Amino acid sequence: MSGSDSEFLVRISSVLSRLEQRKNEIAVLVVCCVKGVTEAKGDYAIQSLTTEFFSANEIEQILGSLRDFGLYVRPFFSEMDFIQVVETNNHQIRGRPHLLAYNTAHSGTGPGRKALIPSFCALHGIPITSADAYVVSLARHKFHVARLLTGFGLETPNSWFYTLEDGWLDGQQPPRGLKVILKPTYESASIGIASDSVQSVDGNLRAKVEKAAHEYRQPITVQSFVSGWEVEVPVIHLDRPFAPMAIGISKGGNNLLGDDFLTYDDVNVDNYAFWKFDQTPSLTERLRATAIRASKVLGLRGFSRIDFRVTQEGRAFITDVSTSPHTTAHSSYAFLFKSIGKSVNDLPPLLVGLASEREKWI
């Protein structure tokens, strides 16, 4: 283990220890979406938003971890329920001077949907565990993130942008014969990604992109497809960001995905697994350093995740960013903690501890 990794373990132990000492002063208001409970407002006809929602077991893991740590927890399974309680001043908890919103909710559609609770909490002076409203909105715009990161010298796939109103941005479109992947611009969890989302550009591309824009009621980002490994790098923002491990995604027992990729159907049933990406020390270190730099460029905090496609020649392209990655049992964050000998149940309290540290409560 490197000195940086040892420092990481010491730092997270310190945060949890200091939170333990002040836990009786803190109330955690968990705002989340749960399958079968939260209404998926404006859901899509083909693929459901609920693939992003927690299952009953997953949310119980989060709530149970916080409660087992000794924190007071009040869950909300609807953004509007949370907003109504705060607006009527019924959110204060006697004996708990510090209120914190543990926010993962995003039940609607369209740009900026994850910014509702961060914006509302900022208005009412309630600290949150996730990034601020601007950053969560920015991170959900795949085209803008790609162009911004490219502007800072970080490698992303070549990207093109299509809207129903104006067609291709600046009239620029991918050249014929290039292998590309079509992505709804504002989505995550592979929503809008099917087995035919990757194709070689031909005369039918515009019709297919226009169809996707209609179906998902949003612009489509078209990116050059990178054949190779798929890798996630969790970034934990302590006094500075740490990226302890690069974690590969496998599918069907294959670590090297090659031309394969995760579709909506794969993500919806957890049809993938994790493995420690350690092809070469230099490549792994480069991925970790790149993830840290990207997190700084974007202003991420708390828990975040930078996703890559990596060619067999070692070129690494940032393909996505998460401002509130899952910490449940089937996640790269859980894989990371198991790999370093920490309990998955430490993840939710640690996220609360990081936010409490920012507020100088601990």
C-alpha positions in Angstrom: 0.0 0.0 0.0 1.4 3.4 -1.0 1.8 6.3 1.4 -1.2 8.0 -0.2 -3.4 5.0 0.3 -2.3 4.7 4.0 -3.1 8.4 4.4 -6.5 7.7 2.9 -7.3 5.0 5.5 -6.1 7.2 8.3 -8.3 10.1 7.1 -11.5 8.2 6.7 -11.0 6.6 10.2 -10.5 10.1 11.6 -13.7 11.4 10.0 -15.7 8.5 11.3 -14.2 8.9 14.8 -15.0 12.6 15.0 -18.5 12.0 13.7 -19.0 9.3 16.4 -18.2 11.9 19.0 -20.8 14.4 17.7 -23.4 12.1 16.3 -26.0 13.0 18.9 -26.1 16.6 17.6 -26.8 15.7 14.0 -30.1 14.8 12.3 -29.9 13.3 8.8 -32.9 13.9 6.4 -32.6 11.3 3.7 -34.2 12.4 0.4 -34.3 9.4 -2.0 -36.3 7.6 -4.7 -37.4 4.0 -4.1 -38.8 1.5 -6.6 -42.5 0.9 -6.0 -42.7 3.9 -3.7 -41.6 7.0 -5.4 -43.6 8.2 -8.4 -41.4 8.4 -11.6 -42.9 11.6 -12.9 -42.9 12.0 -16.6 -41.5 8.5 -17.1 -40.4 7.3 -20.5 -42.4 4.9 -22.5 -39.6 2.6 -23.4 -37.1 2.6 -20.5 -38.1 3.6 -17.0 -36.4 6.1 -14.8 -36.9 3.7 -11.9 -33.7 1.9 -12.9 -32.0 4.7 -11.1 -34.1 4.3 -8.0 -33.1 2.3 -4.9 -34.7 -1.1 -4.3 -36.3 -1.6 -0.8 -33.3 -3.6 0.3 -30.8 -0.9 -0.9 -32.5 2.0 0.8 -32.8 -0.1 4.0 -29.0 -0.7 3.8 -28.4 3.0 3.7 -30.9 3.9 6.4 -29.8 1.0 8.6 -26.1 1.9 8.3 -26.8 5.5 9.4 -29.0 4.3 12.3 -26.6 1.6 13.4 -23.9 4.3 13.6 -26.2 6.2 16.0 -27.4 9.0 13.8 -31.0 10.2 13.9 -32.5 9.5 10.4 -35.7 10.8 8.9 -36.4 9.4 5.4 -38.4 11.1 2.6 -39.3 9.1 -0.5 -40.5 12.2 -2.4 -38.8 15.5 -3.0 -42.2 17.2 -2.6 -42.8 15.6 0.8 -39.4 16.9 1.9 -40.1 20.4 0.6 -43.5 20.5 2.2 -42.1 19.5 5.6 -39.4 22.1 5.4 -41.7 24.9 4.1 -44.0 24.3 7.1 -41.1 24.3 9.5 -41.7 20.7 10.6 -38.2 19.5 9.9 -36.4 20.6 13.1 -35.5 17.8 15.4 -35.5 18.5 19.2 -32.0 18.2 20.6 -30.3 18.0 17.2 -29.0 21.4 16.4 -27.4 20.3 13.1 -29.6 19.2 10.2 -28.2 17.6 7.1 -29.9 16.5 3.8 -28.5 13.2 2.5 -29.7 13.8 -1.1 -29.9 11.2 -3.9 -33.4 12.1 -5.2 -34.1 12.8 -8.9 -37.6 11.7 -9.7 -38.4 13.9 -12.7 -37.0 14.3 -16.2 -35.1 16.9 -18.1 -32.1 19.1 -17.5 -31.2 19.9 -13.9 -33.6 17.5 -12.3 -31.1 16.6 -9.6 -30.6 20.3 -8.7 -34.1 20.7 -7.1 -33.1 19.6 -3.6 -29.6 21.2 -3.6 -31.2 24.5 -4.7 -34.0 24.2 -2.2 -31.6 23.3 0.6 -29.3 26.2 -0.2 -32.4 28.6 0.0 -33.2 27.2 3.5 -29.7 26.9 4.8 -29.6 23.1 5.0 -26.3 21.6 4.2 -26.3 18.6 1.8 -24.0 15.6 1.3 -23.9 15.9 -2.5 -22.5 18.6 -4.9 -24.2 21.9 -5.2 -27.0 22.7 -7.6 -24.8 24.0 -10.4 -22.4 21.1 -10.3 -25.1 18.4 -10.3 -26.8 20.1 -13.2 -23.5 20.5 -15.2 -22.5 16.8 -14.5 -25.8 15.6 -16.0 -25.1 17.3 -19.4 -22.9 14.8 -21.2 -21.9 17.1 -24.0 -21.0 20.1 -21.9 -19.0 18.0 -19.5 -17.1 16.4 -22.4 -16.2 19.7 -23.9 -15.3 21.3 -20.6 -12.9 18.5 -19.6 -11.4 18.5 -23.1 -10.8 22.2 -22.7 -8.7 21.4 -19.6 -6.6 18.9 -21.5 -8.5 15.8 -20.2 -9.2 13.2 -23.0 -12.8 12.5 -23.8 -14.4 10.8 -26.9 -15.1 13.1 -29.8 -18.7 14.4 -29.2 -21.5 15.8 -31.4 -24.7 17.3 -30.2 -28.2 17.0 -31.7 -31.4 18.8 -30.8 -34.9 18.5 -32.3 -35.1 22.3 -32.7 -31.8 22.9 -34.5 -30.4 19.6 -35.6 -26.6 19.2 -35.3 -24.9 21.9 -33.3 -23.0 24.2 -35.7 -23.8 21.8 -38.5 -21.1 19.4 -37.3 -21.8 15.7 -37.3 -19.7 12.5 -37.1 -18.1 11.4 -40.3 -19.4 8.3 -42.2 -17.9 5.0 -41.1 -17.0 6.2 -37.6 -18.2 3.9 -34.8 -20.3 5.9 -32.4 -22.6 5.5 -29.4 -25.9 7.5 -29.0 -26.7 8.8 -25.5 -29.6 10.8 -24.1 -27.8 13.9 -22.8 -29.3 14.2 -19.3 -29.5 10.5 -18.2 -27.4 8.0 -16.2 -27.7 4.3 -15.3 -27.6 3.6 -19.1 -31.1 4.9 -19.6 -31.6 5.2 -23.4 -28.7 2.8 -24.1 -29.8 -0.4 -26.0 -27.9 -3.0 -27.9 -28.3 -0.9 -31.1 -27.1 2.3 -29.6 -23.6 1.7 -31.0 -23.4 1.8 -34.8 -21.2 2.9 -37.7 -22.3 6.2 -39.1 -24.3 5.9 -42.3 -27.1 7.7 -44.0 -29.6 6.5 -41.4 -27.9 8.1 -38.4 -29.9 11.3 -38.4 -33.2 9.5 -38.4 -32.1 7.3 -35.5 -30.8 10.3 -33.5 -34.0 12.2 -34.1 -36.1 9.2 -33.0 -34.1 8.9 -29.8 -34.5 12.7 -29.1 -38.3 12.3 -29.5 -38.5 9.2 -27.3 -36.4 10.7 -24.5 -37.6 14.4 -25.0 -34.0 15.7 -24.8 -30.9 16.4 -26.9 -28.8 13.4 -27.9 -25.0 13.3 -27.4 -23.2 11.2 -30.0 -19.7 10.1 -29.1 -17.0 8.1 -30.8 -17.2 4.6 -29.3 -14.1 3.4 -27.5 -13.4 -0.3 -27.7 -11.6 -1.7 -24.6 -12.1 -1.8 -20.9 -14.8 0.0 -18.9 -13.4 1.4 -15.7 -14.9 3.4 -12.8 -12.8 5.4 -10.4 -14.4 6.4 -7.1 -13.2 9.8 -5.8 -13.6 10.5 -2.1 -13.2 14.2 -1.2 -11.6 14.5 2.2 -9.3 17.5 2.9 -8.3 16.7 -0.7 -9.6 14.2 -3.2 -8.4 10.6 -3.0 -8.9 8.0 -5.7 -7.7 4.8 -4.0 -8.5 2.3 -6.8 -9.5 1.9 -10.4 -12.3 -0.6 -10.7 -13.0 -2.5 -13.9 -16.5 -3.5 -15.1 -17.0 -7.1 -16.3 -19.9 -8.5 -18.2 -20.6 -12.2 -18.9 -17.4 -13.1 -17.2 -15.3 -10.9 -19.5 -13.1 -8.2 -18.0 -12.2 -6.9 -21.4 -15.5 -5.7 -22.8 -14.0 -4.8 -26.2 -16.9 -3.7 -28.4 -19.5 -4.6 -25.7 -21.0 -2.1 -23.3 -23.6 -1.8 -20.5 -27.1 -1.4 -21.8 -30.2 -0.4 -19.8 -31.2 -4.0 -19.5 -27.9 -4.9 -18.0 -28.0 -2.1 -15.5 -31.6 -2.8 -14.6 -30.8 -6.3 -13.4 -27.2 -5.8 -12.3 -25.8 -7.9 -15.1 -22.2 -6.9 -14.5 -19.5 -7.3 -11.9 -16.5 -5.5 -10.6 -12.7 -6.3 -10.6 -9.6 -4.5 -9.5 -8.2 -2.8 -12.7 -4.4 -3.3 -12.5 -3.2 -3.9 -16.0 -0.1 -1.9 -15.4 0.8 0.3 -12.4 1.5 3.3 -14.6 -1.9 3.1 -16.3 -3.7 2.6 -13.0 -2.0 5.6 -11.5 -2.8 7.7 -14.6 -6.5 6.8 -14.3 -6.5 7.7 -10.6 -4.7 11.0 -11.2 -7.0 11.9 -14.1 -10.1 11.2 -12.0 -8.8 13.5 -9.3 -8.0 16.3 -11.7 -11.4 15.9 -13.4 -13.1 16.1 -10.0 -11.3 19.3 -9.3 -12.1 20.8 -12.6 -15.8 20.1 -12.1 -16.0 21.1 -8.4 -17.1 17.7 -7.1 -17.3 17.0 -3.4 -18.3 14.2 -1.0 -18.5 11.0 -3.0 -18.1 11.2 -6.8 -17.1 8.9 -9.6 -15.3 9.3 -12.9 -16.0 6.7 -15.6 -13.6 5.7 -18.4 -13.3 3.6 -21.5 -9.7 2.4 -21.9 -8.2 1.1 -25.0 -5.8 -1.9 -25.0 -3.1 0.5 -26.0 -3.7 2.4 -22.8 -5.5 5.5 -24.0 -8.1 6.5 -21.3 -11.2 8.5 -22.3 -13.6 10.0 -19.6 -17.1 9.0 -20.6 -19.2 10.0 -17.7 -19.3 11.6 -14.2 -21.5 10.9 -11.2 -22.0 13.4 -8.4 -23.9 10.9 -6.2 -22.8 7.4 -7.0 -24.5 4.5 -5.4 -22.9 3.1 -2.3 -25.0 0.0 -2.0 -23.8 -3.6 -2.1 -23.6 -3.8 -5.9 -21.4 -0.7 -6.6 -17.8 0.2 -7.2 -17.8 2.1 -3.9 -18.8 -1.1 -2.1 -16.1 -3.0 -4.0 -13.5 -0.4 -3.0 -14.4 -0.6 0.7 -14.4 -4.4 0.7 -11.0 -4.4 -1.1 -9.4 -2.2 1.5 -10.9 -4.1 4.5 -13.6 -1.6 5.4 -17.3 -2.3 5.9 -19.8 -1.3 3.2 -21.9 0.0 6.1 -19.2 2.7 6.8 -20.0 4.4 3.5 -23.2 6.3 4.4 -21.9 7.5 7.8 -18.6 8.6 6.0 -20.6 10.7 3.5 -22.4 12.3 6.4 -19.1 12.8 8.2 -17.6 14.6 5.1 -20.5 17.0 4.9 -20.3 17.6 8.7 -16.6 18.3 8.4 -17.3 20.9 5.7 -19.7 22.6 8.1 -17.2 22.5 10.9 -19.5 20.4 13.1 -16.9 17.8 13.7 
